[in-house]
Amino acid sequence: MKVRLQACLLAFLVLAFWQMAVQLEWVSPILLPAPLDIARYLLESTLDGVLPQALWVTLWRLFIGYFLGLLLGIFLGFLLYRSALMRSTVGVVALGLQTLPSVCWAPLAILWFGQTESAMYFVVIMGSMWAVTIATENAIQSVPPLYIRAARVMGSTGLHTWRTIIFPATLPQLLNGAKLGWAFAWRSLMAAEIYVMIIANMGLGQLLHFGRELNAMDQAMAVMVVIVVIGFLTDRLLFMPAERYLRRTRGLNS
């Protein structure tokens, strides 16, 4: 509790100094809007429905793209583990594509799919899938061979070994891979929404882009705040409970 109070106090002091610096014109409000201006935009855009609509559009795209990328990544990770040929071909490609910035997929997506939702999903899938693939392969390879040999001695074979031994043993690292894929999916979607313009369904990326184009930095920074808050809430409400559950069920809590 004490640490949280100290963190809140520090945040309040930073915001107060930021507000004072803008009001005293130490920095230009065009380049760095005051916290109250950002809060004002958040309130007004929420009341007129622009921000909630953009948030819903973005979250829906993120959910579909991330879910598909997660499934494909896990599937490819299992294939890489099972096949030496896949590791020497697709595995090498996956390592290279993981380092490719997500924004590089946007021109290709526009060329193939045009200014459509499919282009959005393509960028998100390609941005997140390869990280999940590599994480899945590493998770399976890290399972101690002793576990598998012991299971086979006790009569476990095939699917039963995968279901009762390998998959439970890989869950912690699979969760880390899912978190990494989520982070890449977020970044990929923001790049896609900036480059792929669908005016009828504007997301947070479009609001961020228009804020930059119109020199409305309060809008741009407000969208950045929303993105940070969503990432924080996702980690707190989804990934952290899952991590605590895995640690508790494996007796790792101190």
C-alpha positions in Angstrom: 0.0 0.0 0.0 2.8 2.4 0.9 4.5 1.8 -2.5 1.3 2.5 -4.3 0.8 5.8 -2.4 4.3 6.8 -3.3 3.7 5.9 -7.0 0.5 8.0 -7.0 2.2 10.9 -5.4 5.1 10.8 -7.9 2.6 10.6 -10.8 0.7 13.6 -9.3 3.9 15.6 -9.0 4.9 14.9 -12.6 1.5 15.9 -13.9 1.5 19.0 -11.8 4.9 20.0 -13.1 3.9 19.2 -16.6 0.8 21.4 -16.3 2.8 24.3 -14.8 5.4 24.1 -17.5 2.8 24.4 -20.3 1.0 27.3 -18.5 4.2 29.2 -17.9 5.1 28.6 -21.6 8.3 26.8 -20.8 7.2 24.5 -23.6 4.8 25.1 -26.5 1.3 23.7 -26.0 1.3 22.9 -29.7 4.2 20.5 -29.2 3.3 19.3 -25.7 -0.3 19.9 -24.6 -1.1 20.2 -21.0 -2.6 17.2 -19.0 -5.9 19.1 -18.6 -6.2 19.6 -22.4 -5.6 15.9 -22.9 -8.2 15.1 -20.2 -10.6 17.6 -21.8 -10.3 15.9 -25.2 -10.8 12.5 -23.6 -14.0 13.7 -21.9 -15.4 15.5 -25.0 -14.6 12.7 -27.4 -16.2 10.2 -25.0 -19.4 12.2 -24.7 -19.8 12.6 -28.4 -19.1 8.9 -29.1 -16.0 9.3 -31.2 -13.6 7.7 -28.8 -15.8 4.8 -27.7 -16.6 3.9 -31.4 -12.9 4.0 -32.4 -12.0 2.0 -29.3 -14.6 -0.7 -30.1 -13.4 -0.9 -33.8 -9.8 -1.2 -32.7 -10.4 -3.9 -30.0 -12.5 -5.9 -32.4 -9.7 -5.9 -35.0 -7.2 -6.7 -32.4 -9.2 -9.6 -31.0 -9.7 -11.2 -34.4 -6.1 -10.6 -35.7 -4.5 -11.7 -32.4 -6.6 -14.8 -32.0 -5.8 -16.0 -35.5 -2.2 -15.1 -35.1 -2.1 -17.0 -31.8 -3.7 -20.1 -33.3 -1.4 -20.1 -36.4 1.7 -19.4 -34.3 1.0 -22.3 -31.9 0.3 -24.7 -34.8 3.5 -23.7 -36.6 5.4 -24.0 -33.4 4.3 -27.6 -33.0 5.2 -28.3 -36.6 8.7 -26.9 -36.1 9.2 -29.2 -33.1 8.0 -32.3 -35.0 9.8 -31.8 -38.3 13.5 -31.2 -38.9 12.7 -30.1 -42.4 10.3 -27.4 -41.1 12.9 -26.2 -38.6 15.5 -25.8 -41.3 13.2 -23.9 -43.6 10.2 -22.3 -41.9 12.1 -22.0 -38.6 14.8 -19.9 -40.3 12.2 -17.8 -42.0 10.4 -17.3 -38.8 13.5 -16.0 -37.0 14.0 -13.5 -39.8 10.4 -12.3 -40.0 10.1 -11.9 -36.2 12.7 -9.0 -36.5 10.8 -7.4 -39.4 9.0 -4.2 -38.2 5.2 -4.6 -38.4 4.9 -1.4 -40.5 6.7 -3.2 -43.3 3.7 -5.5 -43.9 1.3 -2.5 -44.4 2.3 -1.7 -48.1 2.1 -5.4 -49.0 -1.3 -5.7 -47.3 -2.7 -2.7 -49.2 -1.4 -4.1 -52.5 -2.9 -7.5 -51.9 -6.2 -6.6 -50.1 -6.7 -2.9 -50.7 -8.1 -0.5 -48.1 -10.1 -3.3 -46.4 -10.5 -5.0 -43.0 -8.6 -8.0 -44.4 -5.5 -5.8 -44.8 -5.8 -4.9 -41.1 -6.0 -8.5 -40.1 -3.2 -9.5 -42.3 -0.8 -7.0 -40.7 -1.8 -8.0 -37.2 -1.4 -11.7 -38.0 1.9 -11.4 -39.6 3.1 -9.1 -36.9 2.3 -11.4 -34.0 2.3 -15.0 -35.5 6.1 -15.4 -35.8 6.8 -14.5 -32.2 4.3 -17.0 -31.0 5.7 -19.6 -33.3 9.2 -19.3 -31.9 8.0 -19.2 -28.4 5.9 -22.3 -28.9 8.8 -24.2 -30.4 11.1 -23.2 -27.5 8.5 -24.1 -24.9 8.2 -27.6 -26.2 11.9 -28.1 -26.6 12.4 -27.0 -23.0 10.3 -29.8 -21.6 12.7 -32.1 -19.7 13.1 -35.4 -21.7 12.9 -37.2 -18.4 9.2 -36.3 -18.1 8.5 -37.9 -21.5 10.5 -41.0 -20.8 8.9 -41.5 -17.4 5.4 -41.1 -19.0 6.3 -43.7 -21.7 7.5 -46.1 -19.0 4.1 -45.8 -17.3 2.3 -46.6 -20.6 1.6 -43.1 -21.9 1.9 -42.7 -25.7 0.9 -40.4 -28.5 -1.9 -37.9 -27.8 -2.1 -38.9 -24.1 1.6 -37.8 -23.6 1.0 -34.5 -25.3 -2.2 -33.8 -23.4 -1.0 -34.8 -19.9 2.8 -34.2 -20.0 4.0 -31.9 -22.7 1.2 -29.4 -22.9 0.9 -28.7 -19.2 4.7 -28.4 -18.9 4.8 -25.8 -21.7 2.0 -23.6 -20.4 4.2 -21.1 -18.5 6.3 -20.4 -21.6 3.3 -20.5 -23.9 1.7 -17.8 -21.7 4.9 -15.7 -22.1 4.7 -16.2 -25.9 1.0 -15.2 -25.8 2.0 -12.0 -24.0 4.7 -11.3 -26.5 2.3 -11.9 -29.4 -0.2 -9.5 -27.8 2.4 -6.8 -27.6 3.4 -7.3 -31.3 -0.3 -7.4 -32.3 -0.9 -4.0 -30.7 2.0 -2.5 -32.5 1.0 -4.1 -35.8 -2.6 -2.9 -35.5 -1.5 0.7 -34.9 0.7 0.6 -38.0 -2.1 -1.0 -40.0 -4.7 1.6 -38.9 -2.4 4.5 -39.8 -1.7 3.2 -43.3 -4.9 1.4 -44.1 -7.6 4.1 -44.2 -11.2 2.9 -43.7 -13.1 6.1 -43.0 -16.4 4.3 -42.2 -14.7 2.4 -39.4 -12.1 4.6 -37.8 -9.9 3.1 -35.1 -7.5 4.5 -32.6 -4.7 4.5 -35.1 -6.7 6.7 -37.5 -7.5 9.1 -34.6 -3.7 9.2 -33.8 -2.9 9.8 -37.4 -5.4 12.6 -37.8 -4.2 14.2 -34.6 -0.7 14.4 -36.1 -1.9 15.6 -39.5 -4.0 18.4 -37.9 -1.4 19.3 -35.3 -4.0 18.4 -32.6 -1.5 17.0 -30.2 -4.1 16.8 -27.4 -5.9 14.2 -29.6 -2.8 12.3 -30.5 -1.6 12.1 -26.9 -5.1 11.2 -25.6 -5.1 8.2 -28.0 -1.7 7.3 -26.7 -3.0 7.4 -23.1 -5.9 5.1 -24.1 -3.5 2.6 -25.7 -1.3 2.5 -22.6 -4.3 2.1 -20.3 -5.7 -0.8 -22.4 -2.3 -2.5 -22.3 -2.1 -2.1 -18.6 -5.6 -3.4 -18.0 -5.0 -6.4 -20.3 -1.9 -7.3 -18.4 -3.6 -6.9 -15.0 -6.9 -8.5 -15.8 -5.9 -11.3 -18.2 -2.2 -12.2 -18.1 -1.4 -11.6 -14.5 -4.2 -13.8 -13.1 -3.2 -16.5 -15.5 0.4 -16.3 -14.3 -0.6 -16.4 -10.7 -2.8 -19.4 -11.3 0.0 -21.3 -13.0 2.4 -20.4 -10.2 0.0 -21.5 -7.6 -0.9 -24.8 -9.2 2.8 -25.6 -9.6 3.7 -24.6 -6.0 6.0 -21.7 -7.1 4.5 -19.1 -4.9 6.8 -18.0 -2.1 
